[in-house]
Amino acid sequence: MSNTASLHELSNELLKDILEYIDSDLEKCVSIDRRAYLSVESFRPPSPPLPSQAQDIGSFRLVCRKFGELGIPHQFTRIATRFSRTGFQRLDRICSNGHLTKHTRKFSYLIPYFYVQGRDRVRELLLDANGDLHPLDAASFKRKVDDQRDIIRSGEDIRVLKKAMVAFTSLQHVQILRLQDEADRTLLDYLNENGDSASQVVELRWTPACIHATKTIGEALVHGRSPFSRFSGPMMNPQSALMIKDRTSPTVLSLAERLTCLELHFDDGINLNDKMRELSPSFKRVFSAASNMQAVHIGFPSRVPLDLRLEEIFHDVYWEKLRAFGIQAWRLEAEEVISLARRHRKTLRGLRLRDVQLKEGSMWKDVLTMLREEMEQLDWVSLRRVDYSVHFDEMWANSMEVPDDPPDGSSDSDDEDDFAAHLGVDSVGEDSDYENSDIRSDADTDHGPEGYELALSPDTPATLPFCTCSRSSFPANADDLGDNGRFVLYPQRKVWEKWVVGRCPEHSAP
């Protein structure tokens, strides 16, 4: 007779290896100054688990009590909850079990567009659509409308969110994402195509949804005295940020003091300059209080660059621990970029200047020279779609799309980089709490999180063990970079990125 051991006799270490094989991402870490951090950890939506993987973990936990306990971290390290009746009911149940919530380190709040009151007659719209919306279920949309109305009226969302923020005693990262399922996307496409006539019957808006989500999650974090230190909002509306203007109380500023990473991308380009100028004093108070900041990204729509001075947002604040800094879609003078980088030259390891348009009279070679010669720790720089403001405007005047980088074999450095690898943080894994595999969270092109991702590992090491200047085809100095002061081509910026960090240890001055 065989002496084969039973499953119950297997060691915890072996069982953990089995779980790691099923869910290999649990313990994977990405540091905060590697380019991959903000794209992986923050701006991409939480991936729904593969059906087989979710089933395997669930089945593993059902074997016995021992297996159930060992599998908990793989199911509850990351929790994603969407704004719906079933979503809050599920979150409420989870938060009633402290042995589950003590493992939660990341919370993703998934927010759909809100229906405008009085313009939520989806059944009427479906009847008027002459079959164009035939696949859609009117009853399903009615449930969404009723859910939204009842949740807001009863305050169920804020009640459950407060309970969650108290229960998540190990929380590190909070993320707000815009959410659409396939039915929502179909309806929105129809509304966009049919203009005013359809919007009189049904209107979906992101601004009130973003404002409500920001307000409620903020109140919950304050109520729960949350230990979180990272906040991501890749599809924020400026109106939601305007709430900070009247809420920079000592409590809110105390939350800012905990922040080590802040990623905000504002997606509404209408009256953008005026809205951000109004927010300027609030940014100053929050950034001044955030003395532990290690990674920052502030971005705007690629097609509508912000036209404010950099310091109208950053106010000459110096973060002594800053490792990665990124901005997107900004019209700037070269000296503005140089000044901010110089302020953090001793600590900055990653710099992203995506869609930055230099104004007339400025030259990219001046920025690049300073970065190459003065930055003491810089491992990488990302210059995706940088250009000159005049050329950018000429392209739009001629009704041209702003060209993205070519989809050829030369991959973009923003996809190879890491805004994050000296702090240990969890990389994105499968969220066992993700509620539906058909959910999409605006993750395409320049209109979604992947379009805004701040992939802040270096393309090129900071120092090379051999000569890279005069003995190769590498540019020897800034005058050889081919900067004409009028436009920037893709091959140029790739060379520039490498040139900035490719100091020659043999010939460069110390």
N, C-alpha and C positions, 0 to 999 in steps of 0.2 A: 504494500500500500504506500502511496506517495506521501511524503512529508511536506507537500506544498503549503506555504503559508497562506492564510486567508487575507483578503483585502484589509480587514480590520487590524491586522498585525503589521501592516506596512508602516514605516516611519513617517513622521510628519514631513521630514526633509524630502523623501521620495515623492510623497503626495504633492508637495509644493512644486516639485519638478514637473509632475504631470500637469498641474494647473498652468505652470509657466509655458508648457508646450501648447496648451489650448489657447491661452491668452498671453502672448509673449510680450505685450507692450506695457504691462503693469509697472514694472520696475525701471523701464527705460527712461533715462533722463536727458534733457537738453539744457544746456546752460543759457543764461539770459543774454549773453552778449554774442551768441552765434546767430547767424542770419536766419536759421531755420526756426528760431523760437517763436517770433510773433506770427509767422505764417502757420506753423504747426500747432502751437499751443493756444493761439488766440483768435486768429482771423478765419480759420477754417471751421465750418460747423462741425459739431461732434458727429462722428461717423456712426451710423446705426450698425450694430453688431451683425456679422454674418449669421444667417439663421442657424447654420450648423453649430457655430461657435456658441451662440447664446443658448441653444438647446443643450450642448455638451456641458456647459458650466452649470446650467440649471439641473440637468440630470445628475451631474456629479454631486451637487449639494443635496439632492434628494436621497442619496444612498443611505446615509445615516447621520447622526448628530455630528460626529467628528468631521465628516466630509463637508457637512453644511457649514460648520464654523470656518474651516480652512478656505472655503470658496467665497466667503463674504467680501473680502477686499476686492476680488475680481469683479464683483457685481456692483459695488457701491462706492468705489473710489471716485467715480465721476457720475454725477446725476444731472440729467437734462429733463426739464419740466416745461411743458408748453401751457400757454394760457388757454385752458379749457376746463370744463367741469371735471372730466375724468383725470386730467393732468393734476389738478389740485387735490382731488380725492386720493390719488396714488401717492403724491408727495406727503400728504397728511398721514397716511398709513406708515410710510417709511420713517417719518420723523417721530413716530410713537415708539420706535425701537432704537434705543441708544446704542445697542451693540452693532447696529448697521451704520448709523450716521457718524459714529466716531471715526470711520474710515474715509469719509467724504472729503476730498481735497479740492474738487472743482465742481462748480454749479453753473450750468448753462440754462438761461431763461429764454425760452423760445416764444416770440411774440408775433402773432399774425397781424395783418392790417385790420384796423377797426372799421366797422360799418358806421357811417354817419347816420345819426338819428333822423328818422323820417325818410331816409333814402336807403332802406334796407329791404325793399320789396323784391326779393330775388325770384319768388314764384311768378310774379307778374312779368319780370324781365325774361324769364325762361319761356313764358308763353308768347311774348312779343318777338322772340329771337328767330322765328321761322325755321326752327330746327337747327340753327347754328350751335346751340348749346344743348342739343338733344342728350348727349351722354351724362349731363349733370343731373344730380338728384336734388330736387327742390327741398325735400324733407331734411336732407343733410345740411343744407345751407340755413334752413330755419333753425335747426338745433344750434348752429354756430352763432346766429344772431341772438337767440334766446340766452345762450350761455354767456355771451359777452355782456348783455344787458343785466342779467341776474348776478353775475360775478361782481360787476362794478357797483351795482346797487347795494348788494349785501356786504361788500367788503371782504368777501371770502378770500380773494387773492392776497390781500395784505395780512389777513389773519394767518393763513398757512405759510406765507413767506416769513413772517416774524417767527413762527414756530420753527421753521427750517433753519433760520439763521441762529437761533438759540441752540438747536440740536447739532449743527455742523461745527463741532468744537475744534476740528482740524482743518477747517476751510482755508484754502490759500488763494483761489482764483475764482472770480465772478465774471460772467460773460453774458451780455445781452445780444441776442441774435434775432434778426428779422426772419420770419418763417412763412413759407407757402407750401401747401400740398398741391398735387396736380390739379385738383378741382379749382382751387384758388387761382392758380396760374392761368388756367383756361378762362376763368371769369374775368380776371384782370386784363388779359389780352383782348378779350371782346370789348370791355369797357374802353380801353385805349383806342381801339379801332373805330368805335361808334360814337365817340365824343360826347357832346352835350346831351343828345337825346337819351342815351343810355344812363348817363350820370344823374338825370332827373329822377330815375327810378332806383338805381343802386349806385352808391358811392363808397369806395374803400379808400381810407387814408392812413398813411404811415405816421404822420406827425402826432396825432393824438395818442396813437398806440405807443410810440416811443416815449412821449412825455409821461404817460401813465406808468409805463414799465420802469422808467428811471426814478420816478417819484416813489413808487411802492418798494422797489428793491433798496433804494436809499434809506427809507424809513425802517425797513426790516433789518438792514445791516447795523444801523444805529441802535435799534431796540435790542438786537442780539449781542451787542458788543463783539461783533465778529472779528476773528483774528486774521481775516483775509488781508493780503498785501498786493494783489494784482487785480486790475480791472480792465476789461476789454469791451469796447463798443465799436464794432466795425461798420455799423450802419446807423450812426447816431444822427439825430436831427438837431440843428442848432437851437430850436425852441426848447428842447429838453434840457440842454445845457444852461439855458437862460434861467432855469429854476435855481441854479447855484447862486445866481446873482443875489437872491433874497434869502439864501439859506446857508451862507458861510458863517454859521454859528460856531462856537467853540467845539461843539460835538462833531460837526462836519470836518472842521480843521483837524481834529484829533484823528479822524479816519485818514485824512490826507497824510498825516505823519507816519502812518503805517505803510503807505504805498511804496513798493519797490519797483513796480512796473505799471505803466499806464499807456493804454493804446486806444486812441479815439480817432475815428474817421467819420467826418461829417459828409452826408450824402446829398444835401440839399443846397444847390448853388444859387438859389434865388435870393437876391439882396445879401449875398454872403458877406461882403465886406462890412456892411452896416451891422449885421448880427454879431459878427466876431468882434468888431470894435466895441460893441456894447458889453461883450463878455470879458473884455480885456482886464478890468479891475478884479474880476473873480478869478481869472487865471493867475493873476499875480498873487492873490492871497493863498490859493490852493498850492501853487508851485513853490511859494516861499515856505509853506508849512511842510511840504513833502521832502524833508531833509534826507530821507533814506532812499531816494529814487536811484534806480540802477538802469532802467530802460524806459525810454519815452518815445512814443510815436504820435504825431498829430498830422492828420491828412485831410484832404479835400478832394472833390471830384476832379479827375484828370482834365476834363474839358472846361472846367471853370476854376482856374487857379486863383488862390487868394491873393489879393493885392494890398497887403498890409505889411509894414515892417516886421521883421521877425521878432523884435523885442516888444512889439505891441502885444504879443502873446506870451513870450518867455521872460520879459522884463529883467534882463541881465542876471537872472537867478543862476547861481553856481551850485551844482550838485557834486559834492566831493566824492560820491561813490558811483557816479554815472559811468556805465560801461558801453551802452548802445544808445544811439540817438537817431531818430528818423523823422523826416517830414515828407509830405507828398503834395504836389500841385501848389506851387507858391511862386509868385513873381518877386525876385529879390535882387538886390545889389550884391556883387561878389563880396564886398566887405562885411556884409551881414553874416554870411556863412562863415567867413574867416574868423570873425570876432567870436561867434559862439563856439566854434571848434577850438580856437585858441584858449578859451576859458576852461576847456575840459581836456587840454592836450595831454595831461599827465595820466588820465584814467580811461579815456575813450578808446574802446577796442573795435567798435563797429559804427559806421556812419552811413546812413542811407539818405540819398537826396533824390528821391523818385519824382519825376515830372517837374523838377525845379527849372524855371525859366529865368535866365539872367536878363536883367534890364539893359537897355542900350548904354554903352559906355563901360560895361563890365566884361571881363574875360574869364572863361573857365580856367585858362592856364594859370591865372593868379591864385584861384582857389586850390588847384591841384598842387601847385608849387608849395604853398603853405602846408597843405596836408602831408606832403612827402617829406618836407624838411623839418617840421616842428612837432608833429604828433609823435609822442613817445611810445604809445602802446598799440597803435592802430594795426589791426589784423586784416581788415577788409573795408572796402568802400563800395557802395552800390550807386550807380549813376543811370539807372534805367530811365530812358526817354528824357534825359536832360536836354535842354536846348536853349535857344535865345528867344526872348519874348517876342521880338519883331517877327521872327520866322514862324513862331507858333501862331501868331495872329494872322499872318499871310496865308497859312494853310487853311485856317478856318474861314477866312474871307473868300477863299476859292472853294469853299464847301467840301474840303477834304477831311477825311477822318484823320485823327491824330494817329500816325502809324505806330503799331506795336512792334516789338522786335520780331525778326523773321522766324517762322517756325521751321527752321532747318536744323541741321545736326548740331549747330553751336547753341547749346542751351544757355538760357539767360542766367546770369549770376544770382539773380534774386531767387531762383529756384535751387541754387546750389548752396546758398549761404545760410548762416545761422546768426540771428539776433539774440542768441542766447546761450555759450557753453562753458561758463565758469560758475554759474549757480546751478545747483541740481534742481530741476523741475520736471514734472511728468510731461512726457510727450503725449500727443493726442493718441488715444486708444479707442477701443470700442466702448461706447456707453451702453451698459446693459440696461440703463434706465431710459434709453431712447425709445420713444413710444410707438413709432411707426416707421417702417423702412421706406415708405413713399414720401416722407417729408423732405422738402428741399429748403435750403436757407440762403437763397440768393448768392450762390457761390460760382458765378461765372463772370469772366472778363472784367471790365472796369466797373461793373455795376454790383459786384458782390464781394464777399470777404476775400476770395482768392485774388480778385483784382486789387484789393487794398492790402494784401498781406505784407507785413513788414518782415520778410525773411531776413532778419538782421544778422558756415565754417568758411573760413576765408577761401576766396578764389586763389589767392597767392599768399604764402607765408609772409609775415612781417619782415623777416630777414632771410636772405638766401646764403647758402654756404659757398657760393662762388660768384664771380663777377658777372653782373647782368647789364652793364652799361656799355662802355666803349668797345668791348670785344664781341658784341653781338648786335643784332638789328634793333634791339630795344632802344627807345629814345634816350639820348644822353641828357637832355635838359628840356625845359618847358617849351623852348622855341621849336623843338623838333616834334611836338605833339600834334601839329597840324590844326591848331585852333585858329579859325579864321574870324571869330567874333560874330559870325552870322548864323551858322547852323551847325548841328552836331550829328554825325552819322553813326549808325550802330557799330561798325568796326572801330571807329575812333574811341568811343566810350569804353569798349572792351579793353583796348590798349591802355586807356587812361586809368581804369580801375587797377590794372596790374602795375602800371608805372608808379602809382601813388604808394603802394605798399612794397614795391620791389626795390627797396634801398639796397645798393650794392655795399656789402660790408668791407669790400676792399678799397673802394674809391670814395664813398660818401663821407661827408664830414660827420663827426660824432654828434 
